[in-house]
C-alpha cells in the first residue's frame, strides 16, 4: 500500500510540473484532470475545464475523430489515447484561434 501511495505522489508531482499540455478525461469524455500547461495555452482555468466535456475544447471538425479514438481506447486490448495518432485542434478561450497537437506512438 505504501508503494502505491509513493507512486501516486510521484505521478502527481510529475503531472503538476510537466511542461506538456495534458487533459485527462473519462469514458464519457468529461475532463477529470488537467496540467498547468494546458491552462496557459488555452486560457481556461482548472475550474472552467473540470467536469466539462472535452469536445467543448475541440474544433468542431475534429470531434468525430476524438469520439472514434476514445471508443477504441475503452475497448479491451487497444492502445490508450496517450498514443493518439491524429492531429486535433483545440480552441483557445475568447478567440477563434486554435492550436493543433499531434501525438505519435
Biopython code that builds the backbone (N, CA, C, O; Angstrom):
import numpy as np
from Bio.PDB.StructureBuilder import StructureBuilder

atoms = [
    (1, "UNK", "N", (0.827, -1.187, 0.000)),
    (1, "UNK", "CA", (0.000, 0.000, 0.000)),
    (1, "UNK", "C", (0.880, 1.263, 0.000)),
    (1, "UNK", "O", (0.589, 2.236, -0.696)),
    (2, "UNK", "N", (1.938, 1.225, 0.780)),
    (2, "UNK", "CA", (2.838, 2.381, 0.852)),
    (2, "UNK", "C", (3.485, 2.646, -0.497)),
    (2, "UNK", "O", (3.656, 3.799, -0.893)),
    (3, "UNK", "N", (3.846, 1.572, -1.208)),
    (3, "UNK", "CA", (4.455, 1.708, -2.528)),
    (3, "UNK", "C", (3.492, 2.369, -3.511)),
    (3, "UNK", "O", (3.903, 3.214, -4.306)),
    (4, "UNK", "N", (2.224, 1.994, -3.464)),
    (4, "UNK", "CA", (1.215, 2.604, -4.338)),
    (4, "UNK", "C", (1.048, 4.081, -4.014)),
    (4, "UNK", "O", (0.897, 4.904, -4.917)),
    (5, "UNK", "N", (1.075, 4.415, -2.745)),
    (5, "UNK", "CA", (0.939, 5.814, -2.336)),
    (5, "UNK", "C", (2.131, 6.623, -2.840)),
    (5, "UNK", "O", (1.959, 7.749, -3.308)),
    (6, "UNK", "N", (3.322, 6.067, -2.749)),
    (6, "UNK", "CA", (4.521, 6.751, -3.244)),
    (6, "UNK", "C", (4.449, 6.953, -4.759)),
    (6, "UNK", "O", (4.816, 8.013, -5.266)),
    (7, "UNK", "N", (3.979, 5.940, -5.475)),
    (7, "UNK", "CA", (3.841, 6.045, -6.926)),
    (7, "UNK", "C", (2.799, 7.104, -7.289)),
    (7, "UNK", "O", (2.985, 7.864, -8.239)),
    (8, "UNK", "N", (1.724, 7.150, -6.544)),
    (8, "UNK", "CA", (0.681, 8.147, -6.780)),
    (8, "UNK", "C", (1.210, 9.562, -6.547)),
    (8, "UNK", "O", (0.924, 10.474, -7.323)),
    (9, "UNK", "N", (1.978, 9.737, -5.482)),
    (9, "UNK", "CA", (2.573, 11.044, -5.203)),
    (9, "UNK", "C", (3.570, 11.446, -6.282)),
    (9, "UNK", "O", (3.631, 12.609, -6.680)),
    (10, "UNK", "N", (4.348, 10.481, -6.750)),
    (10, "UNK", "CA", (5.314, 10.748, -7.808)),
    (10, "UNK", "C", (4.586, 11.142, -9.098)),
    (10, "UNK", "O", (4.974, 12.104, -9.761)),
    (11, "UNK", "N", (3.535, 10.403, -9.450)),
    (11, "UNK", "CA", (2.747, 10.734, -10.633)),
    (11, "UNK", "C", (2.192, 12.149, -10.523)),
    (11, "UNK", "O", (2.288, 12.930, -11.469)),
    (12, "UNK", "N", (1.614, 12.478, -9.378)),
    (12, "UNK", "CA", (1.047, 13.816, -9.178)),
    (12, "UNK", "C", (2.113, 14.895, -9.341)),
    (12, "UNK", "O", (1.857, 15.931, -9.955)),
    (13, "UNK", "N", (3.289, 14.663, -8.803)),
    (13, "UNK", "CA", (4.372, 15.641, -8.902)),
    (13, "UNK", "C", (4.819, 15.829, -10.355)),
    (13, "UNK", "O", (5.011, 16.955, -10.813)),
    (14, "UNK", "N", (4.980, 14.725, -11.066)),
    (14, "UNK", "CA", (5.369, 14.794, -12.478)),
    (14, "UNK", "C", (4.285, 15.504, -13.280)),
    (14, "UNK", "O", (4.583, 16.365, -14.108)),
    (15, "UNK", "N", (3.039, 15.147, -13.034)),
    (15, "UNK", "CA", (1.919, 15.753, -13.744)),
    (15, "UNK", "C", (1.862, 17.252, -13.493)),
    (15, "UNK", "O", (1.691, 18.033, -14.429)),
    (16, "UNK", "N", (2.003, 17.655, -12.247)),
    (16, "UNK", "CA", (1.905, 19.070, -11.874)),
    (16, "UNK", "C", (3.051, 19.907, -12.436)),
    (16, "UNK", "O", (2.869, 21.096, -12.699)),
    (17, "UNK", "N", (4.207, 19.320, -12.621)),
    (17, "UNK", "CA", (5.366, 20.093, -13.075)),
    (17, "UNK", "C", (5.671, 19.904, -14.557)),
    (17, "UNK", "O", (6.624, 20.489, -15.072)),
    (18, "UNK", "N", (4.882, 19.105, -15.237)),
    (18, "UNK", "CA", (5.115, 18.835, -16.654)),
    (18, "UNK", "C", (4.908, 20.090, -17.495)),
    (18, "UNK", "O", (4.014, 20.893, -17.227)),
    (19, "UNK", "N", (5.736, 20.242, -18.502)),
    (19, "UNK", "CA", (5.549, 21.335, -19.451)),
    (19, "UNK", "C", (4.638, 20.910, -20.600)),
    (19, "UNK", "O", (4.300, 21.724, -21.459)),
    (20, "UNK", "N", (4.240, 19.643, -20.616)),
    (20, "UNK", "CA", (3.310, 19.151, -21.638)),
    (20, "UNK", "C", (1.893, 19.604, -21.312)),
    (20, "UNK", "O", (1.506, 19.690, -20.146)),
    (21, "UNK", "N", (1.134, 19.889, -22.350)),
    (21, "UNK", "CA", (-0.281, 20.240, -22.197)),
    (21, "UNK", "C", (-1.070, 18.936, -22.133)),
    (21, "UNK", "O", (-1.173, 18.218, -23.127)),
    (22, "UNK", "N", (-1.627, 18.632, -20.956)),
    (22, "UNK", "CA", (-2.275, 17.343, -20.739)),
    (22, "UNK", "C", (-3.713, 17.548, -20.284)),
    (22, "UNK", "O", (-3.994, 18.356, -19.399)),
    (23, "UNK", "N", (-4.619, 16.796, -20.911)),
    (23, "UNK", "CA", (-6.011, 16.737, -20.480)),
    (23, "UNK", "C", (-6.343, 15.263, -20.285)),
    (23, "UNK", "O", (-6.180, 14.463, -21.206)),
    (24, "UNK", "N", (-6.804, 14.901, -19.098)),
    (24, "UNK", "CA", (-7.224, 13.536, -18.809)),
    (24, "UNK", "C", (-8.751, 13.567, -18.721)),
    (24, "UNK", "O", (-9.331, 14.402, -18.027)),
    (25, "UNK", "N", (-9.384, 12.641, -19.437)),
    (25, "UNK", "CA", (-10.842, 12.578, -19.397)),
    (25, "UNK", "C", (-11.303, 11.143, -19.254)),
    (25, "UNK", "O", (-10.568, 10.199, -19.544)),
    (26, "UNK", "N", (-12.551, 11.000, -18.793)),
    (26, "UNK", "CA", (-13.097, 9.665, -18.550)),
    (26, "UNK", "C", (-13.769, 9.123, -19.813)),
    (26, "UNK", "O", (-13.717, 9.741, -20.877)),
    (27, "UNK", "N", (-14.401, 7.953, -19.671)),
    (27, "UNK", "CA", (-15.019, 7.297, -20.819)),
    (27, "UNK", "C", (-16.185, 8.089, -21.416)),
    (27, "UNK", "O", (-16.575, 7.855, -22.560)),
    (28, "UNK", "N", (-16.736, 9.018, -20.648)),
    (28, "UNK", "CA", (-17.807, 9.881, -21.143)),
    (28, "UNK", "C", (-17.267, 11.205, -21.683)),
    (28, "UNK", "O", (-18.033, 12.125, -21.971)),
    (29, "UNK", "N", (-15.955, 11.293, -21.816)),
    (29, "UNK", "CA", (-15.237, 12.463, -22.327)),
    (29, "UNK", "C", (-15.301, 13.674, -21.391)),
    (29, "UNK", "O", (-15.052, 14.802, -21.818)),
    (30, "UNK", "N", (-15.633, 13.443, -20.118)),
    (30, "UNK", "CA", (-15.613, 14.518, -19.123)),
    (30, "UNK", "C", (-14.189, 14.697, -18.615)),
    (30, "UNK", "O", (-13.502, 13.726, -18.298)),
    (31, "UNK", "N", (-13.760, 15.943, -18.543)),
    (31, "UNK", "CA", (-12.401, 16.258, -18.102)),
    (31, "UNK", "C", (-12.286, 16.013, -16.605)),
    (31, "UNK", "O", (-13.083, 16.528, -15.820)),
    (32, "UNK", "N", (-11.278, 15.216, -16.209)),
    (32, "UNK", "CA", (-11.101, 14.892, -14.796)),
    (32, "UNK", "C", (-9.776, 15.398, -14.228)),
    (32, "UNK", "O", (-9.607, 15.465, -13.011)),
    (33, "UNK", "N", (-8.836, 15.754, -15.106)),
    (33, "UNK", "CA", (-7.551, 16.263, -14.624)),
    (33, "UNK", "C", (-6.903, 17.053, -15.763)),
    (33, "UNK", "O", (-7.032, 16.702, -16.935)),
    (34, "UNK", "N", (-6.210, 18.118, -15.393)),
    (34, "UNK", "CA", (-5.531, 18.951, -16.389)),
    (34, "UNK", "C", (-4.169, 19.383, -15.856)),
    (34, "UNK", "O", (-3.968, 19.502, -14.647)),
    (35, "UNK", "N", (-3.247, 19.613, -16.774)),
    (35, "UNK", "CA", (-1.941, 20.126, -16.374)),
    (35, "UNK", "C", (-1.961, 21.644, -16.428)),
    (35, "UNK", "O", (-2.803, 22.239, -17.100)),
    (36, "UNK", "N", (-1.039, 22.262, -15.724)),
    (36, "UNK", "CA", (-0.955, 23.730, -15.727)),
    (36, "UNK", "C", (-0.656, 24.264, -17.121)),
    (36, "UNK", "O", (-1.112, 25.351, -17.476)),
    (37, "UNK", "N", (0.095, 23.526, -17.905)),
    (37, "UNK", "CA", (0.455, 23.981, -19.247)),
    (37, "UNK", "C", (-0.768, 24.157, -20.143)),
    (37, "UNK", "O", (-0.823, 25.094, -20.939)),
    (38, "UNK", "N", (-1.743, 23.267, -20.019)),
    (38, "UNK", "CA", (-2.931, 23.390, -20.864)),
    (38, "UNK", "C", (-3.694, 24.662, -20.522)),
    (38, "UNK", "O", (-4.313, 25.263, -21.401)),
    (39, "UNK", "N", (-3.662, 25.081, -19.262)),
    (39, "UNK", "CA", (-4.340, 26.321, -18.862)),
    (39, "UNK", "C", (-3.652, 27.529, -19.478)),
    (39, "UNK", "O", (-4.304, 28.471, -19.929)),
    (40, "UNK", "N", (-2.339, 27.489, -19.490)),
    (40, "UNK", "CA", (-1.578, 28.599, -20.087)),
    (40, "UNK", "C", (-1.830, 28.696, -21.590)),
    (40, "UNK", "O", (-1.944, 29.794, -22.134)),
    (41, "UNK", "N", (-1.913, 27.570, -22.245)),
    (41, "UNK", "CA", (-2.079, 27.553, -23.699)),
    (41, "UNK", "C", (-3.501, 27.942, -24.109)),
    (41, "UNK", "O", (-3.694, 28.766, -25.002)),
    (42, "UNK", "N", (-4.489, 27.343, -23.450)),
    (42, "UNK", "CA", (-5.879, 27.578, -23.848)),
    (42, "UNK", "C", (-6.505, 28.794, -23.179)),
    (42, "UNK", "O", (-7.442, 29.385, -23.717)),
    (43, "UNK", "N", (-5.996, 29.171, -22.010)),
    (43, "UNK", "CA", (-6.539, 30.341, -21.331)),
    (43, "UNK", "C", (-7.686, 30.051, -20.382)),
    (43, "UNK", "O", (-8.257, 30.982, -19.813)),
    (44, "UNK", "N", (-8.039, 28.792, -20.195)),
    (44, "UNK", "CA", (-9.103, 28.408, -19.271)),
    (44, "UNK", "C", (-8.501, 28.061, -17.912)),
    (44, "UNK", "O", (-7.379, 27.559, -17.835)),
    (45, "UNK", "N", (-9.240, 28.326, -16.854)),
    (45, "UNK", "CA", (-8.814, 27.903, -15.520)),
    (45, "UNK", "C", (-9.165, 26.428, -15.332)),
    (45, "UNK", "O", (-9.943, 25.859, -16.098)),
    (46, "UNK", "N", (-8.587, 25.830, -14.317)),
    (46, "UNK", "CA", (-8.905, 24.445, -13.999)),
    (46, "UNK", "C", (-10.394, 24.301, -13.705)),
    (46, "UNK", "O", (-11.029, 23.342, -14.145)),
    (47, "UNK", "N", (-10.948, 25.253, -12.964)),
    (47, "UNK", "CA", (-12.366, 25.211, -12.606)),
    (47, "UNK", "C", (-13.261, 25.263, -13.845)),
    (47, "UNK", "O", (-14.315, 24.629, -13.881)),
    (48, "UNK", "N", (-12.844, 26.009, -14.846)),
    (48, "UNK", "CA", (-13.630, 26.109, -16.076)),
    (48, "UNK", "C", (-13.581, 24.820, -16.897)),
    (48, "UNK", "O", (-14.484, 24.552, -17.689)),
    (49, "UNK", "N", (-12.539, 24.033, -16.708)),
    (49, "UNK", "CA", (-12.375, 22.832, -17.520)),
    (49, "UNK", "C", (-12.908, 21.565, -16.855)),
    (49, "UNK", "O", (-13.552, 20.746, -17.512)),
    (50, "UNK", "N", (-12.648, 21.397, -15.564)),
    (50, "UNK", "CA", (-13.013, 20.155, -14.888)),
    (50, "UNK", "C", (-14.512, 19.894, -14.963)),
    (50, "UNK", "O", (-15.329, 20.783, -14.724)),
    (51, "UNK", "N", (-14.854, 18.652, -15.300)),
    (51, "UNK", "CA", (-16.253, 18.238, -15.368)),
    (51, "UNK", "C", (-16.911, 18.502, -16.708)),
    (51, "UNK", "O", (-17.984, 17.966, -16.985)),
    (52, "UNK", "N", (-16.294, 19.310, -17.535)),
    (52, "UNK", "CA", (-16.866, 19.601, -18.851)),
    (52, "UNK", "C", (-16.434, 18.552, -19.866)),
    (52, "UNK", "O", (-15.428, 17.867, -19.681)),
    (53, "UNK", "N", (-17.196, 18.438, -20.927)),
    (53, "UNK", "CA", (-16.871, 17.512, -21.989)),
    (53, "UNK", "C", (-15.694, 18.066, -22.784)),
    (53, "UNK", "O", (-15.696, 19.234, -23.173)),
    (54, "UNK", "N", (-14.699, 17.233, -23.022)),
    (54, "UNK", "CA", (-13.507, 17.671, -23.737)),
    (54, "UNK", "C", (-13.848, 18.146, -25.148)),
    (54, "UNK", "O", (-13.106, 18.939, -25.728)),
    (55, "UNK", "N", (-14.963, 17.671, -25.705)),
    (55, "UNK", "CA", (-15.366, 18.102, -27.048)),
    (55, "UNK", "C", (-15.627, 19.604, -27.108)),
    (55, "UNK", "O", (-15.532, 20.209, -28.175)),
    (56, "UNK", "N", (-15.956, 20.207, -25.967)),
    (56, "UNK", "CA", (-16.206, 21.648, -25.955)),
    (56, "UNK", "C", (-14.932, 22.449, -26.231)),
    (56, "UNK", "O", (-15.001, 23.642, -26.524)),
    (57, "UNK", "N", (-13.774, 21.799, -26.139)),
    (57, "UNK", "CA", (-12.493, 22.460, -26.380)),
    (57, "UNK", "C", (-11.905, 22.123, -27.748)),
    (57, "UNK", "O", (-10.893, 22.694, -28.155)),
    (58, "UNK", "N", (-12.538, 21.206, -28.441)),
    (58, "UNK", "CA", (-12.013, 20.703, -29.714)),
    (58, "UNK", "C", (-12.712, 21.402, -30.874)),
    (58, "UNK", "O", (-13.927, 21.604, -30.854)),
    (59, "UNK", "N", (-11.944, 21.761, -31.865)),
    (59, "UNK", "CA", (-12.507, 22.312, -33.095)),
    (59, "UNK", "C", (-13.551, 21.333, -33.615)),
    (59, "UNK", "O", (-13.302, 20.130, -33.691)),
    (60, "UNK", "N", (-14.723, 21.856, -33.973)),
    (60, "UNK", "CA", (-15.887, 21.023, -34.278)),
    (60, "UNK", "C", (-15.602, 19.941, -35.322)),
    (60, "UNK", "O", (-16.165, 18.849, -35.240)),
    (61, "UNK", "N", (-14.759, 20.218, -36.280)),
    (61, "UNK", "CA", (-14.476, 19.226, -37.317)),
    (61, "UNK", "C", (-13.632, 18.061, -36.798)),
    (61, "UNK", "O", (-13.532, 17.031, -37.465)),
    (62, "UNK", "N", (-13.032, 18.206, -35.636)),
    (62, "UNK", "CA", (-12.195, 17.147, -35.068)),
    (62, "UNK", "C", (-12.919, 16.287, -34.030)),
    (62, "UNK", "O", (-12.349, 15.302, -33.562)),
    (63, "UNK", "N", (-14.139, 16.624, -33.660)),
    (63, "UNK", "CA", (-14.819, 15.888, -32.588)),
    (63, "UNK", "C", (-15.110, 14.436, -32.971)),
    (63, "UNK", "O", (-15.056, 13.556, -32.112)),
    (64, "UNK", "N", (-15.414, 14.173, -34.232)),
    (64, "UNK", "CA", (-15.684, 12.797, -34.657)),
    (64, "UNK", "C", (-14.440, 11.920, -34.489)),
    (64, "UNK", "O", (-14.544, 10.757, -34.099)),
    (65, "UNK", "N", (-13.267, 12.480, -34.785)),
    (65, "UNK", "CA", (-12.012, 11.744, -34.611)),
    (65, "UNK", "C", (-11.816, 11.402, -33.137)),
    (65, "UNK", "O", (-11.473, 10.273, -32.788)),
    (66, "UNK", "N", (-12.041, 12.397, -32.279)),
    (66, "UNK", "CA", (-11.883, 12.185, -30.839)),
    (66, "UNK", "C", (-12.821, 11.092, -30.345)),
    (66, "UNK", "O", (-12.399, 10.197, -29.614)),
    (67, "UNK", "N", (-14.088, 11.159, -30.739)),
    (67, "UNK", "CA", (-15.065, 10.156, -30.294)),
    (67, "UNK", "C", (-14.677, 8.755, -30.756)),
    (67, "UNK", "O", (-14.789, 7.796, -29.993)),
    (68, "UNK", "N", (-14.227, 8.634, -31.989)),
    (68, "UNK", "CA", (-13.826, 7.327, -32.525)),
    (68, "UNK", "C", (-12.642, 6.756, -31.751)),
    (68, "UNK", "O", (-12.651, 5.583, -31.377)),
    (69, "UNK", "N", (-11.629, 7.577, -31.511)),
    (69, "UNK", "CA", (-10.439, 7.097, -30.800)),
    (69, "UNK", "C", (-10.737, 6.817, -29.328)),
    (69, "UNK", "O", (-10.182, 5.879, -28.756)),
    (70, "UNK", "N", (-11.598, 7.611, -28.716)),
    (70, "UNK", "CA", (-11.966, 7.365, -27.315)),
    (70, "UNK", "C", (-12.710, 6.044, -27.193)),
    (70, "UNK", "O", (-12.504, 5.301, -26.233)),
    (71, "UNK", "N", (-13.559, 5.752, -28.142)),
    (71, "UNK", "CA", (-14.286, 4.476, -28.123)),
    (71, "UNK", "C", (-13.309, 3.308, -28.239)),
    (71, "UNK", "O", (-13.438, 2.315, -27.523)),
    (72, "UNK", "N", (-12.330, 3.425, -29.141)),
    (72, "UNK", "CA", (-11.330, 2.366, -29.292)),
    (72, "UNK", "C", (-10.503, 2.203, -28.018)),
    (72, "UNK", "O", (-10.147, 1.083, -27.651)),
    (73, "UNK", "N", (-10.196, 3.307, -27.345)),
    (73, "UNK", "CA", (-9.387, 3.245, -26.123)),
    (73, "UNK", "C", (-10.123, 2.537, -24.995)),
    (73, "UNK", "O", (-9.487, 1.989, -24.094)),
    (74, "UNK", "N", (-11.444, 2.538, -25.031)),
    (74, "UNK", "CA", (-12.242, 1.877, -23.995)),
    (74, "UNK", "C", (-12.457, 0.396, -24.273)),
    (74, "UNK", "O", (-12.962, -0.331, -23.417)),
    (75, "UNK", "N", (-12.076, -0.056, -25.466)),
    (75, "UNK", "CA", (-12.216, -1.466, -25.801)),
    (75, "UNK", "C", (-11.030, -2.241, -25.252)),
    (75, "UNK", "O", (-9.931, -1.696, -25.148)),
    (76, "UNK", "N", (-11.237, -3.503, -24.901)),
    (76, "UNK", "CA", (-10.117, -4.315, -24.418)),
    (76, "UNK", "C", (-9.019, -4.439, -25.471)),
    (76, "UNK", "O", (-9.283, -4.495, -26.672)),
    (77, "UNK", "N", (-7.771, -4.481, -24.981)),
    (77, "UNK", "CA", (-6.598, -4.733, -25.821)),
    (77, "UNK", "C", (-6.356, -3.667, -26.888)),
    (77, "UNK", "O", (-5.912, -3.985, -27.991)),
    (78, "UNK", "N", (-6.633, -2.454, -26.579)),
    (78, "UNK", "CA", (-6.315, -1.384, -27.510)),
    (78, "UNK", "C", (-5.376, -0.403, -26.840)),
    (78, "UNK", "O", (-5.214, -0.408, -25.620)),
    (79, "UNK", "N", (-4.766, 0.429, -27.647)),
    (79, "UNK", "CA", (-3.848, 1.419, -27.096)),
    (79, "UNK", "C", (-4.634, 2.561, -26.482)),
    (79, "UNK", "O", (-5.811, 2.751, -26.788)),
    (80, "UNK", "N", (-3.990, 3.310, -25.625)),
    (80, "UNK", "CA", (-4.634, 4.440, -24.982)),
    (80, "UNK", "C", (-4.495, 5.690, -25.830)),
    (80, "UNK", "O", (-3.747, 5.711, -26.808)),
    (81, "UNK", "N", (-5.215, 6.724, -25.451)),
    (81, "UNK", "CA", (-5.139, 7.985, -26.184)),
    (81, "UNK", "C", (-3.796, 8.674, -25.993)),
    (81, "UNK", "O", (-3.513, 9.660, -26.675)),
    (82, "UNK", "N", (-2.965, 8.183, -25.087)),
    (82, "UNK", "CA", (-1.643, 8.781, -24.949)),
    (82, "UNK", "C", (-0.820, 8.545, -26.212)),
    (82, "UNK", "O", (0.203, 9.197, -26.420)),
    (83, "UNK", "N", (-1.258, 7.627, -27.043)),
    (83, "UNK", "CA", (-0.624, 7.380, -28.330)),
    (83, "UNK", "C", (-1.574, 7.753, -29.452)),
    (83, "UNK", "O", (-1.652, 7.066, -30.471)),
    (84, "UNK", "N", (-2.283, 8.829, -29.258)),
    (84, "UNK", "CA", (-3.285, 9.317, -30.190)),
    (84, "UNK", "C", (-2.637, 9.630, -31.534)),
    (84, "UNK", "O", (-1.763, 10.494, -31.599)),
    (85, "UNK", "N", (-3.040, 8.952, -32.607)),
    (85, "UNK", "CA", (-2.341, 9.083, -33.885)),
    (85, "UNK", "C", (-2.861, 10.190, -34.807)),
    (85, "UNK", "O", (-2.535, 10.200, -35.994)),
    (86, "UNK", "N", (-3.643, 11.098, -34.295)),
    (86, "UNK", "CA", (-4.257, 12.119, -35.137)),
    (86, "UNK", "C", (-3.922, 13.525, -34.657)),
    (86, "UNK", "O", (-3.521, 13.733, -33.512)),
    (87, "UNK", "N", (-4.095, 14.473, -35.551)),
    (87, "UNK", "CA", (-3.959, 15.884, -35.196)),
    (87, "UNK", "C", (-5.325, 16.373, -34.711)),
    (87, "UNK", "O", (-6.344, 16.127, -35.356)),
    (88, "UNK", "N", (-5.336, 17.056, -33.586)),
    (88, "UNK", "CA", (-6.556, 17.664, -33.061)),
    (88, "UNK", "C", (-6.325, 19.148, -32.881)),
    (88, "UNK", "O", (-5.234, 19.571, -32.497)),
    (89, "UNK", "N", (-7.332, 19.926, -33.152)),
    (89, "UNK", "CA", (-7.246, 21.369, -32.961)),
    (89, "UNK", "C", (-8.087, 21.766, -31.761)),
    (89, "UNK", "O", (-9.261, 21.408, -31.666)),
    (90, "UNK", "N", (-7.474, 22.513, -30.838)),
    (90, "UNK", "CA", (-8.139, 22.963, -29.624)),
    (90, "UNK", "C", (-8.434, 24.447, -29.713)),
    (90, "UNK", "O", (-7.624, 25.221, -30.224)),
    (91, "UNK", "N", (-9.597, 24.843, -29.212)),
    (91, "UNK", "CA", (-9.995, 26.245, -29.232)),
    (91, "UNK", "C", (-9.445, 26.976, -28.017)),
    (91, "UNK", "O", (-9.498, 26.463, -26.900)),
    (92, "UNK", "N", (-8.923, 28.161, -28.235)),
    (92, "UNK", "CA", (-8.437, 28.982, -27.133)),
    (92, "UNK", "C", (-9.562, 29.869, -26.627)),
    (92, "UNK", "O", (-10.406, 30.311, -27.406)),
    (93, "UNK", "N", (-9.578, 30.128, -25.345)),
    (93, "UNK", "CA", (-10.621, 30.924, -24.716)),
    (93, "UNK", "C", (-10.685, 32.326, -25.320)),
    (93, "UNK", "O", (-9.664, 32.989, -25.502)),
    (94, "UNK", "N", (-11.899, 32.755, -25.623)),
    (94, "UNK", "CA", (-12.117, 34.117, -26.073)),
    (94, "UNK", "C", (-11.668, 34.429, -27.483)),
    (94, "UNK", "O", (-11.571, 35.598, -27.856)),
    (95, "UNK", "N", (-11.391, 33.401, -28.278)),
    (95, "UNK", "CA", (-10.969, 33.680, -29.643)),
    (95, "UNK", "C", (-11.350, 32.523, -30.546)),
    (95, "UNK", "O", (-11.762, 31.460, -30.082)),
    (96, "UNK", "N", (-11.210, 32.744, -31.816)),
    (96, "UNK", "CA", (-11.422, 31.681, -32.791)),
    (96, "UNK", "C", (-10.114, 30.959, -33.087)),
    (96, "UNK", "O", (-10.078, 30.007, -33.865)),
    (97, "UNK", "N", (-9.045, 31.425, -32.457)),
    (97, "UNK", "CA", (-7.742, 30.810, -32.683)),
    (97, "UNK", "C", (-7.710, 29.415, -32.080)),
    (97, "UNK", "O", (-8.412, 29.129, -31.110)),
    (98, "UNK", "N", (-6.908, 28.569, -32.650)),
    (98, "UNK", "CA", (-6.750, 27.233, -32.099)),
    (98, "UNK", "C", (-5.341, 26.761, -32.356)),
    (98, "UNK", "O", (-4.634, 27.292, -33.212)),
    (99, "UNK", "N", (-4.945, 25.762, -31.607)),
    (99, "UNK", "CA", (-3.648, 25.151, -31.848)),
    (99, "UNK", "C", (-3.860, 23.670, -32.055)),
    (99, "UNK", "O", (-4.838, 23.098, -31.574)),
    (100, "UNK", "N", (-2.965, 23.067, -32.754)),
    (100, "UNK", "CA", (-3.086, 21.649, -33.080)),
    (100, "UNK", "C", (-2.017, 20.850, -32.365)),
    (100, "UNK", "O", (-0.897, 21.317, -32.153)),
    (101, "UNK", "N", (-2.384, 19.653, -32.005)),
    (101, "UNK", "CA", (-1.421, 18.732, -31.403)),
    (101, "UNK", "C", (-1.433, 17.446, -32.196)),
    (101, "UNK", "O", (-2.459, 17.041, -32.742)),
    (102, "UNK", "N", (-0.313, 16.829, -32.248)),
    (102, "UNK", "CA", (-0.183, 15.550, -32.916)),
    (102, "UNK", "C", (0.650, 14.658, -32.024)),
    (102, "UNK", "O", (1.789, 14.989, -31.697)),
    (103, "UNK", "N", (0.100, 13.550, -31.636)),
    (103, "UNK", "CA", (0.789, 12.636, -30.753)),
    (103, "UNK", "C", (0.977, 11.335, -31.504)),
    (103, "UNK", "O", (0.002, 10.693, -31.893)),
    (104, "UNK", "N", (2.216, 10.943, -31.711)),
    (104, "UNK", "CA", (2.508, 9.696, -32.412)),
    (104, "UNK", "C", (2.958, 8.641, -31.429)),
    (104, "UNK", "O", (3.520, 8.961, -30.381)),
    (105, "UNK", "N", (2.715, 7.375, -31.760)),
    (105, "UNK", "CA", (3.178, 6.292, -30.888)),
    (105, "UNK", "C", (4.685, 6.205, -30.857)),
    (105, "UNK", "O", (5.241, 5.347, -30.172)),
]
sb = StructureBuilder()
sb.init_structure("model")
sb.init_model(0)
sb.init_chain("A")
sb.init_seg("    ")
for serial, (resi, resn, name, xyz) in enumerate(atoms, 1):
    if name == "N":
        sb.init_residue(resn, " ", resi, " ")
    sb.init_atom(name, np.array(xyz, "f"), 0.0, 1.0, " ", f" {name:<3s}", serial, name[0])
structure = sb.get_structure()
